[in-house]
Amino acid sequence: MKIDLIFEKLWKQYTQLNPQAEKIHALLKARGETVLNDHVAFRTYNLAEVGIEKLAKVFKKNGYIPKGEYHFEEKKLYAIHMEHENKILPKVFISELLVNKFSNEAQKIIKDLVQQVSKSQIEQDDFCMSGRLWKTTHKTYESLLKESEYAAWMSAFGFCANHFTVNVNNLKTFPTLADLNSFLKQNGFPLNASGGEIKGSKDVFLEQSSTLAGKTAVSFEDGTFEIPTCYYEFAKRYPLANGELYQGFVEKSADKIFESTDRKLQM
Ligand code: NI
């Protein structure tokens, strides 16, 4: 599958789960902005069958190259980011949950979910947008939630873009990320304020903010339940000493951004 089509399909799937992203995108376009994506982020479990490498495959096939790796101690995650030589294309950020750092009960639940995925599904080009490939219950979601919001989110939504991120440097009418944040709030989109609305700073060469995830009805084996879906993110990058914009990610900031799908913070 060609890369443009991959992102087009991912965006379609993402905005179905997160209609606020499409509304914000439309608001920015109406102001005359061209919206480029800074990065698109994916989540998975670190089991060999479905780990980072499996999601990365289709992007590597399309010319993406791994550039950075990250450890999120608090959230028990490992992540990589990849870049394409065509700088118009977004970076791809893939994180995986370190399953073995959780209770035996949670490990068993996650292994049982992943066991339901067939090898042929993982081999497909569209694996990164194949959604939830297992039967599961809301009870399972609730029990994973006690240990990790990320683990629970994965169990409900499976393989898809967790978020798209607007490249704020490319916007012409918002000199600062704070200006964009005010515009979003004025238009009725609450932001994730955990750790402050703006995560990071010029000192770490990256500032990020995000909306709070909306909720959607998800069907489980034991019924349909409203749960948080995805958020929309905004990133402004600053130049390094060599004059080039920093292209990596900041662990401390991302730890807070991950909480945008935490239901304790829901809108
Ligand atoms: Ni992100």
Boltz pocket constraint, residues with backbone or C-beta under 6 A from the ligand:
constraints:
  - pocket:
      binder: B
      contacts: [[A, 39], [A, 41], [A, 93], [A, 163], [A, 165], [A, 233], [A, 257]]
      max_distance: 6.0
